[in-house]
Structure formats: structure tokens, C-alpha cells
Amino acid sequence: MEHKGTKRLETPRLILRAWRESDAGEAFANWMNDPEVTKYLTWTPHGDVAITRALLKAREECKRPECYHWAAVLREGDVLIGDIEVRAVDEYQAVGAVAYCMGRAWWGRGLMTEALTEVLRYCFEEVGFYRINGVHAAENIGSSRVMEKCGLLYEGTRRKAYRLLLTDRRVDIVERGILREDYFARRKGSDQTAEPVSSADTRRN
């Protein structure tokens, strides 16, 4: 592996960049204090922007090359809408785990699928990960669809494996994963099904 850290990444609609402490107010307002966003996550709504600020300060200061934690910014309007990270990095195994969340106002637009697609490209093509894991509450249909669309295959369900912090209720946890060979097979298949560009098209500016 060749760790490169939180490199700036771009997609058609998003910019994925390193966090800044100054992002705290927007992140707090857009999702970090929203109980609906954190419903199935491992943390509760922040309640105070000072908590958000302390978290983002730590993220901003993480300059290690094996630190992968992006702020997701909508190109249109330069709006901060979510975050995505690769954590639990195991250097010897070349394995990491993806995690993400996004403000409710931007759900259902395919934006997190777009972000995760780019992060996976970076992980496999530039950094050299062999495997990326993903987990989500079985009831979290939105997260399930994102992982499915990005090629993370279902590998099992751990029954009542997590107790939700907000409600104290236990939920099943779904485990997924994508291997390097899975990623490149999908990439090859996508390239082969793409429509060829006509000679007329190649002449257009």
C-alpha cells in the first residue's frame, strides 16, 4: 500500500476535501445535530456546536498519510452536506472500513453513492487497498442501497449485534465487503457496456 491520506477528490457534483475546524457551524446545522441522521450510527446528536468544533479540530490536525476522512461539499453553492471516511486501516492485511453520513436535505439524490464510488476508486487504484469493509443496521435501507450500488457484497448478518444509542433498542447488523478483484471486474464490465463514441462525436469541442 502507498498511503496518501485525505487527498482532495472530485466527482461531477461533489468535492471531497479535508476537514477544517471552521466547518463546525455548517456541519452541526446540516446533520451532526440531527437525530434522524444519527438514528443508526455509533454516535448521538452533538447537542452543542462546541462538540462538533472539537471533533473537526482533531480531524483537521490528522495529517498522517493513513488518515482518510473527507468532508463532502456540494459543488453547487459550496454547501457542506456530509462526510465519508475509511477507518480501522490494517496495513498488513491492506483492509479498511468505510463509514459515511449525509444531511437529510440531500438524501435520495445518489450523492453518497457518488462519493463512495470515488472513495473506492481512490482506495483501490491509488492507495492499494485489497479489501474495503462496510457495515450497517439491517433497518437502514438507505445505507444498504448505497453499498449495494457501489459493489459491496452481502456477507452475513449479526443478529442483535448493536444497541442503538438513542433508543436503547438492539438491531441486526449487516456485513458487506468488496475486494480489489471485485472492484476491477466491475470497472471492466462498466467499460465494456459503455456506448462507443462515434467519429462525429469526437470532432465536437
Residue pairs with C-beta under 8 A, 6 or more apart in sequence:
1 91
1 94
1 127
1 128
1 129
2 126
2 127
2 128
3 64
3 65
3 66
3 127
4 65
4 126
4 127
5 63
5 64
5 65
5 66
5 67
5 68
6 17
6 18
6 19
6 62
6 67
6 68
6 69
6 70
7 122
7 126
8 15
8 16
8 17
8 18
9 15
9 16
9 17
9 70
9 118
9 119
9 122
10 16
10 118
11 114
11 115
11 117
11 118
12 75
12 114
13 74
13 75
13 76
13 111
13 114
14 72
14 73
14 74
14 75
14 111
14 114
14 115
14 118
15 72
15 73
15 75
16 70
16 71
16 72
16 73
16 84
16 115
16 118
16 119
17 70
17 71
17 73
18 59
18 60
18 69
18 70
18 71
19 56
19 59
19 60
19 69
19 70
19 71
19 83
20 56
20 60
20 71
21 53
21 56
21 57
21 60
23 56
23 71
23 80
24 49
24 52
24 53
24 56
25 49
25 52
26 79
26 80
27 52
27 56
27 71
27 80
27 83
28 46
28 49
28 52
30 79
30 80
30 81
30 82
30 103
30 105
31 37
31 81
31 82
31 101
31 102
31 103
31 104
32 38
32 45
32 46
32 52
33 45
33 46
33 47
33 49
33 52
34 45
34 103
34 104
35 44
35 45
35 166
36 104
37 45
37 101
37 102
37 103
37 104
38 44
38 45
38 101
38 165
38 166
39 140
39 164
39 166
40 136
40 137
40 139
40 140
40 143
40 164
40 171
41 101
41 165
42 162
42 165
43 165
44 165
44 166
46 52
46 55
59 69
62 69
66 89
66 91
68 85
68 86
68 87
68 89
68 96
68 119
68 123
69 83
69 84
69 85
69 86
69 87
70 83
70 84
70 85
70 115
70 119
71 80
71 82
71 83
72 80
72 81
72 82
72 83
72 84
72 102
72 111
72 112
72 115
73 79
73 80
73 81
74 80
74 81
74 106
74 111
81 102
81 103
81 105
81 106
81 111
82 100
82 101
82 102
82 103
82 106
82 111
82 112
82 115
83 100
83 101
83 102
84 98
84 99
84 100
84 112
84 115
84 116
84 119
85 98
85 99
85 100
86 96
86 97
86 98
86 119
86 123
86 129
86 132
87 96
87 97
87 99
88 95
88 96
88 97
88 133
89 95
89 96
90 96
93 130
93 131
94 128
94 129
94 130
94 131
95 129
95 130
95 131
95 132
95 133
96 123
96 129
96 131
96 132
96 133
97 132
97 133
97 134
97 135
98 116
98 119
98 120
98 132
98 133
98 134
98 152
99 134
100 112
100 115
100 116
100 143
100 146
102 111
102 112
107 142
112 146
113 145
113 146
113 149
113 150
116 146
116 147
116 150
117 150
120 132
120 150
120 151
120 178
120 183
123 129
123 132
124 132
124 180
124 183
124 184
129 180
130 179
130 180
131 177
131 178
131 179
131 180
132 152
132 177
132 178
133 175
133 176
133 177
134 147
134 152
134 175
134 176
134 177
134 178
135 173
135 174
135 175
135 176
136 143
136 144
136 147
136 173
136 174
136 176
137 143
137 162
137 164
137 171
137 172
137 173
137 174
138 144
138 157
138 171
138 172
138 173
138 174
139 171
139 172
144 174
147 176
150 178
151 178
151 182
151 183
151 186
152 176
152 177
152 178
153 176
153 177
153 178
153 182
154 174
154 175
154 176
155 175
155 176
155 177
156 174
156 175
157 172
157 173
157 174
157 175
158 172
158 173
158 175
159 172
160 170
160 171
160 172
161 170
161 171
161 172
161 173
162 170
162 171
162 173
163 169
163 170
163 171
164 170
164 171
